[in-house]
Amino acid sequence: MPLFSTFADALVRPLLAGGFLAAGERDRLLDELPRIAGADLDALGRAAAAVRLARVGDAVSLCAIISAKSGRCGENCAFCAQSGHFQTTSPQHAFLAPTRIAQAAAVMQAAGVARFGLVASGKALPEAELAQAATALAAIAATGMAADASLGVLPRDALARLKAAGLAAYHHNLETSRAHYPNICTTRTFEDNLEVLRTCRSLGIPTCSGGLFGLGESWADRADLALTLLDAAVFSVPVNFLSPIPGTPLAEQPVLSRDDARRIVILLRLLLPDRHIRICGGRPTVFGPTTANLAPLACGADGLMVGDYLTTGGASLEQDKAGLQQLGFVGV
Ligand code: SF4
């Protein structure tokens, strides 16, 4: 009698024992995964959740972000409401005062959220804003929260300065595979993004990097991204599902189905068994506004971004906390 299903049991056996999928098993997974549905998909999800439990534990890491600076971005990421290349209605604002950022962090800390990140639009921050970011990070770190930042393609000296100010982890998404990236952004390269992760690593700054799914990428692109993240030694992998934004080139891209979103989470858990898989933007878009949007936690994810996302609304924090409790998870 198989534990999950014959297929799932064979796949997760090495992962439960502390290993990784061999190339042949990866190929088999990629071949089968897009077609697995119904009870077989449920079984594979339970198997991925067992890997999560065995490799990273049963806690759910909660994080929140603030849009420290919004809009007017010179980059042309095809999904983004903040790109100055497209006509969107996304709000714009200058870099927020560090005191305001620290106040927002305190609200999340009081609600039981352990990590707080400041996020700024643009390729990189100018000097004055870098100083503001350092002040804000120091204020967040002083509360005992993990002070994270996502401030673009920063040079080594700027990253070192943020680390000295209290930066706990730097976030910089690769977004998609190297092959698909030129279809999504042409104002920077995949290599530019990877270099940010390498620089952080050389400075001893933990990195959080993942992607946005539903950009028209293939399953092979999804697996390539996962393997690049594995190799880049990121500790946390944000998973975003596209919410198509009117005015952007991806405005007409269909929203991922719930089953495809679950398959993506399963794929990431099985290819990255020892990393934190954190569900971020697009969770309500794909899974709806109810606690059903916690479904990715039942197929291997172990982290959630709570509160609002950068340019789209998130699930209610109180609802998320109640849902976690109902499902027997503990948010940390
Ligand atoms: S994703 Fe970031 S870098 Fe790309 S256009 Fe949006 S704000 Fe700019």
Boltz pocket constraint, residues with backbone or C-beta under 6 A from the ligand:
constraints:
  - pocket:
      binder: B
      contacts: [[A, 73], [A, 74], [A, 75], [A, 76], [A, 77], [A, 80], [A, 81], [A, 82], [A, 83], [A, 84], [A, 120], [A, 121], [A, 122], [A, 123]]
      max_distance: 6.0
